[in-house]
Amino acid sequence: MQYFFIAISTRENLELCKKYALAGFPSTLNGAWTYSEIDEGDFITFLYGARAHNLYKVRKKEAIADAENLPPWEPLRFRMTGKRVYFPFRLYLEPLRELEEPIARPEFYYIAENLLKRGGYEKTHFQADQTTLQNVSQMGKVFRGDIVRLALPSYKTFTPRFLRARKVGPPYIYQFREVILQSLIRKYLSREEVLKEFLELVGLGELVGIEMEALGEKALAEGHVDILLKETRSRGRTRQVIIEVKLGEASKTDMEQLRRYLIEIGEECIAAALIASKFPKRVLGERGIYFLGFRFKGLDLKKPYTFEQLLSAVQIFRAEEGNSSLLSFIPPAGI
């Protein structure tokens, strides 16, 4: 159960989202990434004009084939390239609370800080922590209105796929980019059994049994952490683990970046890990950071796979020489 803020581009689109209790994402890599990252049962709030709008639970998701001219949103065209973008990726929502609150409120600190340090709405979505969800669950009032169910002509659905090649065909097939890997690793670590193994693997067994949450792309003054593990409910302090994820080979620059994050967060950051496809020996010799490799067992990423197929095959292992301990993925129900 995760919580996300969905950035809306125009007031008109916001009103359509509210009217139909529907969220849509474009036929771009960002759209496919957002659609893959948000699951049925997750919670969302719309973000427009520096205000948080309503609280919803995702009741269903689907990707619609040949959706170029389907309502309710008009396709967009980029002036520079002339490229036409439409909205095949859709979330059907259950309204829970009505609210319209400025994100300058202290209760929105986590999400507001991300927006300010990123310089605005350049992302389709932002993950918020469980504390923010609890705060929003007490704002506004319980939803009592009516929802208009959008009538569509007969249509077919599909599942987007990803591969490590340039031969792509949006919205059906996309290039496997680092942002997809980061999302996979975050979801992988969000499972209680896997998180326990991970904490023991990096020498943090004392955190086993403590409720932790895995959050994506936490903004800092020095950049942004790809994955932040933190205590869900703090008691005086919030212990945190930062994780940087690289699709390719790790470098000294990645190491330096992690060290800057460690310094900025301070004593509450108790560990840092770097996950990459491979590590030069000069990097493995560095102290104070855990090095982890990844693989997709049994998959050839030159072929296209769904997000769920990739998630069911991912494994993490210690990258130190002479140690190849694997974290065995425990597949969620339905895979």
Helices and strands as residue ranges (DSSP letters): E 3-7, H 11-20, E 22-25, H 29-37, E 43-48, E 51-64, E 76-77, E 84-85, E 89-102, G 106-108, H 109-118, E 125-128, H 130-136, E 141-142, E 157-158, E 161-163, E 173-175, H 178-190, H 192-201, G 205-207, E 212-220, E 223-231, E 240-245, H 252-265, E 269-276, H 281-284, E 290-296, E 305-306, H 307-313, E 314-318, E 326-327
